[in-house]
Amino acid sequence: MPGATMAGFRRNSMIIEKARIYDLRLHHDEVIMPILRHWDVFDRTFGEVGERARSELAAFLEGLDAQATRFVERRAENRARGRPVGQRRDTRHRLLSLLTGDARLRGAPVSWGR
């Protein structure tokens, strides 16, 4: 995902995923796979080195798809359990705080139209 080498990426990416802004499933389905289809990576003929690289890419994509599926399933389970409303608000406040750098937003009431 974009920014994967940033300090604090894992924590920030989880906040963004939980707020339903961007997640691994979206990255896999809407970014990576369309590019690979456009480049026709899996239907072209390559030499021996290219075939090995394509096999490694296929294995990586399989793992990425499995990770995305697990995350989506866990997120659905958490929603089915009925997280407290305060937890949702807290996630959004933390996201706003991260994006704006304003620590005061963590406890501030914000109307989200819901």
N, CA and C atoms as an extended XYZ file, in Angstrom:
342
Properties=species:S:1:pos:R:3:atomname:S:1:resname:S:1:resid:I:1 pbc="F F F"
N         0.837       -1.177        0.000 N   MET     1
C         0.000        0.000        0.000 CA  MET     1
C         0.878        1.234        0.000 C   MET     1
N         0.354        2.342       -0.496 N   PRO     2
C         1.139        3.573       -0.520 CA  PRO     2
C         1.604        3.956        0.878 C   PRO     2
N         2.841        4.381        0.998 N   GLY     3
C         3.372        4.827        2.275 CA  GLY     3
C         3.855        3.715        3.175 C   GLY     3
N         3.969        2.499        2.669 N   ALA     4
C         4.317        1.348        3.512 CA  ALA     4
C         5.664        1.491        4.211 C   ALA     4
N         6.530        2.366        3.724 N   THR     5
C         7.839        2.541        4.358 CA  THR     5
C         7.842        3.702        5.351 C   THR     5
N         6.716        4.382        5.523 N   MET     6
C         6.611        5.497        6.477 CA  MET     6
C         6.698        4.989        7.908 C   MET     6
N         7.256        5.845        8.771 N   ALA     7
C         7.266        5.519       10.201 CA  ALA     7
C         5.824        5.519       10.690 C   ALA     7
N         5.448        4.529       11.476 N   GLY     8
C         4.092        4.438       12.016 CA  GLY     8
C         3.046        4.007       11.000 C   GLY     8
N         3.492        3.448        9.872 N   PHE     9
C         2.557        3.073        8.806 CA  PHE     9
C         1.505        2.084        9.279 C   PHE     9
N         1.924        1.054        9.987 N   ARG    10
C         0.985        0.002       10.397 CA  ARG    10
C        -0.161        0.579       11.232 C   ARG    10
N         0.179        1.393       12.210 N   ARG    11
C        -0.834        1.991       13.077 CA  ARG    11
C        -1.752        2.912       12.280 C   ARG    11
N        -1.159        3.782       11.486 N   ASN    12
C        -1.957        4.724       10.703 CA  ASN    12
C        -2.826        4.015        9.671 C   ASN    12
N        -2.299        2.964        9.060 N   SER    13
C        -3.087        2.253        8.052 CA  SER    13
C        -4.298        1.566        8.688 C   SER    13
N        -4.147        1.073        9.907 N   MET    14
C        -5.280        0.443       10.584 CA  MET    14
C        -6.369        1.472       10.895 C   MET    14
N        -5.960        2.671       11.289 N   ILE    15
C        -6.936        3.724       11.562 CA  ILE    15
C        -7.690        4.076       10.282 C   ILE    15
N        -6.964        4.209        9.187 N   ILE    16
C        -7.572        4.555        7.900 CA  ILE    16
C        -8.485        3.425        7.419 C   ILE    16
N        -8.060        2.180        7.609 N   GLU    17
C        -8.884        1.038        7.205 CA  GLU    17
C       -10.161        0.960        8.028 C   GLU    17
N       -10.035        1.147        9.333 N   LYS    18
C       -11.220        1.061       10.195 CA  LYS    18
C       -12.203        2.185        9.917 C   LYS    18
N       -11.698        3.330        9.468 N   ALA    19
C       -12.576        4.454        9.122 CA  ALA    19
C       -13.165        4.283        7.720 C   ALA    19
N       -12.846        3.171        7.064 N   ARG    20
C       -13.368        2.833        5.735 CA  ARG    20
C       -12.950        3.832        4.654 C   ARG    20
N       -11.729        4.338        4.755 N   ILE    21
C       -11.230        5.267        3.746 CA  ILE    21
C       -10.461        4.516        2.666 C   ILE    21
N        -9.580        3.635        3.085 N   TYR    22
C        -8.750        2.885        2.143 CA  TYR    22
C        -8.318        1.619        2.855 C   TYR    22
N        -8.335        0.482        2.169 N   ASP    23
C        -7.898       -0.750        2.809 CA  ASP    23
C        -7.205       -1.660        1.799 C   ASP    23
N        -6.692       -2.744        2.291 N   LEU    24
C        -5.921       -3.672        1.469 CA  LEU    24
C        -6.766       -4.287        0.356 C   LEU    24
N        -8.031       -4.584        0.627 N   ARG    25
C        -8.914       -5.142       -0.409 CA  ARG    25
C        -9.060       -4.155       -1.565 C   ARG    25
N        -9.310       -2.902       -1.246 N   LEU    26
C        -9.429       -1.865       -2.272 CA  LEU    26
C        -8.122       -1.729       -3.049 C   LEU    26
N        -7.000       -1.740       -2.345 N   HIS    27
C        -5.698       -1.614       -2.996 CA  HIS    27
C        -5.458       -2.778       -3.961 C   HIS    27
N        -5.774       -3.988       -3.528 N   HIS    28
C        -5.597       -5.173       -4.367 CA  HIS    28
C        -6.516       -5.125       -5.591 C   HIS    28
N        -7.816       -4.888       -5.341 N   ASP    29
C        -8.813       -4.990       -6.406 CA  ASP    29
C        -8.852       -3.794       -7.352 C   ASP    29
N        -8.607       -2.599       -6.827 N   GLU    30
C        -8.783       -1.391       -7.630 CA  GLU    30
C        -7.487       -0.729       -8.085 C   GLU    30
N        -6.360       -1.164       -7.551 N   VAL    31
C        -5.081       -0.559       -7.950 CA  VAL    31
C        -4.178       -1.592       -8.622 C   VAL    31
N        -3.790       -2.618       -7.876 N   ILE    32
C        -2.799       -3.574       -8.378 CA  ILE    32
C        -3.319       -4.420       -9.534 C   ILE    32
N        -4.471       -5.058       -9.355 N   MET    33
C        -4.962       -5.969      -10.396 CA  MET    33
C        -5.284       -5.270      -11.721 C   MET    33
N        -5.920       -4.094      -11.717 N   PRO    34
C        -6.143       -3.426      -13.012 CA  PRO    34
C        -4.841       -3.090      -13.745 C   PRO    34
N        -3.808       -2.715      -13.009 N   ILE    35
C        -2.518       -2.416      -13.644 CA  ILE    35
C        -1.930       -3.671      -14.270 C   ILE    35
N        -1.964       -4.767      -13.528 N   LEU    36
C        -1.414       -6.019      -14.054 CA  LEU    36
C        -2.214       -6.518      -15.254 C   LEU    36
N        -3.529       -6.337      -15.217 N   ARG    37
C        -4.350       -6.708      -16.378 CA  ARG    37
C        -4.012       -5.814      -17.578 C   ARG    37
N        -3.846       -4.523      -17.336 N   HIS    38
C        -3.500       -3.596      -18.408 CA  HIS    38
C        -2.161       -3.966      -19.049 C   HIS    38
N        -1.210       -4.354      -18.227 N   TRP    39
C         0.107       -4.762      -18.726 CA  TRP    39
C         0.081       -6.179      -19.298 C   TRP    39
N        -1.021       -6.878      -19.122 N   ASP    40
C        -1.179       -8.233      -19.649 CA  ASP    40
C        -0.101       -9.184      -19.108 C   ASP    40
N         0.216       -9.009      -17.843 N   VAL    41
C         1.314       -9.749      -17.209 CA  VAL    41
C         1.102      -11.257      -17.222 C   VAL    41
N        -0.116      -11.714      -17.011 N   PHE    42
C        -0.341      -13.148      -16.865 CA  PHE    42
C        -0.654      -13.857      -18.179 C   PHE    42
N        -0.752      -13.123      -19.267 N   ASP    43
C        -1.041      -13.753      -20.553 CA  ASP    43
C         0.106      -13.636      -21.554 C   ASP    43
N         1.127      -12.865      -21.222 N   ARG    44
C         2.274      -12.713      -22.123 CA  ARG    44
C         3.214      -13.906      -22.014 C   ARG    44
N         4.037      -14.048      -23.034 N   THR    45
C         5.074      -15.078      -23.020 CA  THR    45
C         6.384      -14.417      -22.612 C   THR    45
N         7.010      -14.975      -21.597 N   PHE    46
C         8.281      -14.466      -21.112 CA  PHE    46
C         9.325      -15.565      -21.209 C   PHE    46
N        10.568      -15.178      -21.060 N   GLY    47
C        11.645      -16.164      -20.997 CA  GLY    47
C        11.663      -16.827      -19.628 C   GLY    47
N        12.696      -17.586      -19.390 N   GLU    48
C        12.805      -18.347      -18.139 CA  GLU    48
C        12.805      -17.432      -16.913 C   GLU    48
N        13.564      -16.357      -16.964 N   VAL    49
C        13.644      -15.432      -15.830 CA  VAL    49
C        12.291      -14.750      -15.618 C   VAL    49
N        11.646      -14.363      -16.714 N   GLY    50
C        10.337      -13.732      -16.623 CA  GLY    50
C         9.284      -14.654      -16.047 C   GLY    50
N         9.346      -15.918      -16.423 N   GLU    51
C         8.394      -16.902      -15.896 CA  GLU    51
C         8.573      -17.087      -14.392 C   GLU    51
N         9.837      -17.106      -13.944 N   ARG    52
C        10.093      -17.220      -12.496 CA  ARG    52
C         9.544      -15.998      -11.774 C   ARG    52
N         9.779      -14.811      -12.349 N   ALA    53
C         9.285      -13.574      -11.737 CA  ALA    53
C         7.757      -13.576      -11.691 C   ALA    53
N         7.131      -14.055      -12.749 N   ARG    54
C         5.671      -14.111      -12.776 CA  ARG    54
C         5.153      -15.079      -11.716 C   ARG    54
N         5.831      -16.184      -11.521 N   SER    55
C         5.428      -17.131      -10.474 CA  SER    55
C         5.552      -16.500       -9.085 C   SER    55
N         6.640      -15.763       -8.855 N   GLU    56
C         6.810      -15.073       -7.576 CA  GLU    56
C         5.726      -14.023       -7.389 C   GLU    56
N         5.405      -13.286       -8.448 N   LEU    57
C         4.346      -12.282       -8.383 CA  LEU    57
C         3.005      -12.936       -8.072 C   LEU    57
N         2.714      -14.053       -8.710 N   ALA    58
C         1.451      -14.759       -8.468 CA  ALA    58
C         1.355      -15.214       -7.007 C   ALA    58
N         2.459      -15.713       -6.464 N   ALA    59
C         2.469      -16.140       -5.060 CA  ALA    59
C         2.246      -14.944       -4.130 C   ALA    59
N         2.891      -13.830       -4.442 N   PHE    60
C         2.718      -12.621       -3.641 CA  PHE    60
C         1.263      -12.155       -3.683 C   PHE    60
N         0.673      -12.131       -4.874 N   LEU    61
C        -0.707      -11.677       -5.022 CA  LEU    61
C        -1.686      -12.594       -4.296 C   LEU    61
N        -1.392      -13.879       -4.301 N   GLU    62
C        -2.235      -14.832       -3.580 CA  GLU    62
C        -2.212      -14.527       -2.079 C   GLU    62
N        -1.015      -14.251       -1.556 N   GLY    63
C        -0.893      -13.893       -0.137 CA  GLY    63
C        -1.573      -12.570        0.171 C   GLY    63
N        -1.429      -11.603       -0.722 N   LEU    64
C        -2.061      -10.300       -0.542 CA  LEU    64
C        -3.583      -10.434       -0.531 C   LEU    64
N        -4.110      -11.246       -1.434 N   ASP    65
C        -5.550      -11.482       -1.491 CA  ASP    65
C        -6.033      -12.144       -0.200 C   ASP    65
N        -5.269      -13.098        0.304 N   ALA    66
C        -5.643      -13.771        1.553 CA  ALA    66
C        -5.640      -12.787        2.719 C   ALA    66
N        -4.638      -11.908        2.781 N   GLN    67
C        -4.584      -10.894        3.843 CA  GLN    67
C        -5.791       -9.973        3.767 C   GLN    67
N        -6.113       -9.527        2.562 N   ALA    68
C        -7.249       -8.621        2.372 CA  ALA    68
C        -8.551       -9.300        2.781 C   ALA    68
N        -8.708      -10.560        2.434 N   THR    69
C        -9.910      -11.304        2.791 CA  THR    69
C       -10.035      -11.434        4.306 C   THR    69
N        -8.918      -11.764        4.979 N   ARG    70
C        -8.945      -11.883        6.442 CA  ARG    70
C        -9.338      -10.560        7.091 C   ARG    70
N        -8.782       -9.453        6.596 N   PHE    71
C        -9.107       -8.160        7.181 CA  PHE    71
C       -10.586       -7.842        7.011 C   PHE    71
N       -11.116       -8.056        5.815 N   VAL    72
C       -12.531       -7.765        5.550 CA  VAL    72
C       -13.417       -8.634        6.449 C   VAL    72
N       -13.059       -9.898        6.620 N   GLU    73
C       -13.838      -10.792        7.484 CA  GLU    73
C       -13.800      -10.329        8.937 C   GLU    73
N       -12.617       -9.953        9.425 N   ARG    74
C       -12.504       -9.466       10.814 CA  ARG    74
C       -13.300       -8.184       11.012 C   ARG    74
N       -13.226       -7.299       10.018 N   ARG    75
C       -13.965       -6.036       10.121 CA  ARG    75
C       -15.470       -6.320       10.172 C   ARG    75
N       -15.942       -7.250        9.357 N   ALA    76
C       -17.365       -7.608        9.359 CA  ALA    76
C       -17.762       -8.236       10.700 C   ALA    76
N       -16.901       -9.082       11.262 N   GLU    77
C       -17.188       -9.689       12.562 CA  GLU    77
C       -17.299       -8.622       13.647 C   GLU    77
N       -16.381       -7.652       13.619 N   ASN    78
C       -16.429       -6.575       14.608 CA  ASN    78
C       -17.717       -5.771       14.481 C   ASN    78
N       -18.129       -5.508       13.270 N   ARG    79
C       -19.377       -4.751       13.068 CA  ARG    79
C       -20.579       -5.572       13.508 C   ARG    79
N       -20.545       -6.884       13.259 N   ALA    80
C       -21.664       -7.751       13.649 CA  ALA    80
C       -21.804       -7.812       15.168 C   ALA    80
N       -20.686       -7.702       15.865 N   ARG    81
C       -20.728       -7.707       17.327 CA  ARG    81
C       -21.312       -6.419       17.880 C   ARG    81
N       -21.396       -5.405       17.035 N   GLY    82
C       -21.990       -4.133       17.468 CA  GLY    82
C       -21.057       -3.315       18.327 C   GLY    82
N       -19.997       -2.829       17.728 N   ARG    83
C       -19.078       -1.969       18.473 CA  ARG    83
C       -19.828       -0.790       19.077 C   ARG    83
N       -19.409       -0.340       20.234 N   PRO    84
C       -20.029        0.850       20.824 CA  PRO    84
C       -19.822        2.071       19.926 C   PRO    84
N       -20.806        2.943       19.893 N   VAL    85
C       -20.728        4.152       19.064 CA  VAL    85
C       -19.515        4.980       19.435 C   VAL    85
N       -19.197        5.062       20.711 N   GLY    86
C       -18.036        5.841       21.155 CA  GLY    86
C       -16.746        5.364       20.528 C   GLY    86
N       -16.631        4.065       20.291 N   GLN    87
C       -15.424        3.532       19.680 CA  GLN    87
C       -15.298        4.034       18.249 C   GLN    87
N       -16.398        4.103       17.519 N   ARG    88
C       -16.366        4.616       16.152 CA  ARG    88
C       -15.944        6.077       16.172 C   ARG    88
N       -16.538        6.855       17.053 N   ARG    89
C       -16.208        8.268       17.139 CA  ARG    89
C       -14.732        8.438       17.481 C   ARG    89
N       -14.242        7.641       18.425 N   ASP    90
C       -12.846        7.735       18.816 CA  ASP    90
C       -11.929        7.460       17.631 C   ASP    90
N       -12.257        6.481       16.802 N   THR    91
C       -11.451        6.172       15.621 CA  THR    91
C       -11.426        7.363       14.674 C   THR    91
N       -12.560        7.977       14.447 N   ARG    92
C       -12.610        9.118       13.546 CA  ARG    92
C       -11.842       10.303       14.108 C   ARG    92
N       -11.933       10.515       15.434 N   HIS    93
C       -11.186       11.608       16.041 CA  HIS    93
C        -9.683       11.370       15.915 C   HIS    93
N        -9.261       10.135       16.135 N   ARG    94
C        -7.838        9.836       15.976 CA  ARG    94
C        -7.392       10.056       14.549 C   ARG    94
N        -8.227        9.673       13.587 N   LEU    95
C        -7.897        9.892       12.180 CA  LEU    95
C        -7.769       11.382       11.886 C   LEU    95
N        -8.748       12.165       12.319 N   LEU    96
C        -8.665       13.613       12.118 CA  LEU    96
C        -7.419       14.187       12.770 C   LEU    96
N        -7.133       13.722       13.972 N   SER    97
C        -5.959       14.198       14.683 CA  SER    97
C        -4.682       13.893       13.912 C   SER    97
N        -4.587       12.682       13.356 N   LEU    98
C        -3.412       12.307       12.571 CA  LEU    98
C        -3.295       13.136       11.304 C   LEU    98
N        -4.416       13.329       10.619 N   LEU    99
C        -4.385       14.039        9.349 CA  LEU    99
C        -4.116       15.529        9.515 C   LEU    99
N        -4.626       16.117       10.590 N   THR   100
C        -4.477       17.562       10.778 CA  THR   100
C        -3.351       17.916       11.730 C   THR   100
N        -2.896       16.950       12.516 N   GLY   101
C        -1.861       17.227       13.510 CA  GLY   101
C        -2.405       17.942       14.734 C   GLY   101
N        -3.716       18.029       14.873 N   ASP   102
C        -4.354       18.740       15.974 CA  ASP   102
C        -4.783       17.739       17.046 C   ASP   102
N        -4.013       17.643       18.122 N   ALA   103
C        -4.292       16.676       19.181 CA  ALA   103
C        -5.591       16.997       19.917 C   ALA   103
N        -6.072       18.239       19.838 N   ARG   104
C        -7.311       18.611       20.518 CA  ARG   104
C        -8.512       17.880       19.941 C   ARG   104
N        -8.421       17.400       18.706 N   LEU   105
C        -9.557       16.724       18.065 CA  LEU   105
C        -9.851       15.366       18.666 C   LEU   105
N        -8.921       14.793       19.394 N   ARG   106
C        -9.130       13.450       19.938 CA  ARG   106
C       -10.348       13.367       20.846 C   ARG   106
N       -10.643       14.442       21.587 N   GLY   107
C       -11.771       14.387       22.510 CA  GLY   107
C       -12.903       15.308       22.129 C   GLY   107
N       -12.777       16.012       21.033 N   ALA   108
C       -13.784       17.003       20.635 CA  ALA   108
C       -14.990       16.336       19.997 C   ALA   108
N       -16.186       16.825       20.336 N   PRO   109
C       -17.371       16.286       19.669 CA  PRO   109
C       -17.425       16.772       18.226 C   PRO   109
N       -17.685       15.861       17.311 N   VAL   110
C       -17.762       16.197       15.901 CA  VAL   110
C       -19.010       15.575       15.322 C   VAL   110
N       -19.753       16.320       14.532 N   SER   111
C       -20.944       15.785       13.875 CA  SER   111
C       -20.537       15.160       12.547 C   SER   111
N       -20.886       13.885       12.359 N   TRP   112
C       -20.532       13.177       11.129 CA  TRP   112
C       -21.755       12.962       10.254 C   TRP   112
N       -22.838       13.619       10.605 N   GLY   113
C       -24.042       13.471        9.799 CA  GLY   113
C       -24.760       12.162       10.035 C   GLY   113
N       -24.480       11.508       11.143 N   ARG   114
C       -25.141       10.225       11.454 CA  ARG   114
C       -25.763       10.293       12.799 C   ARG   114
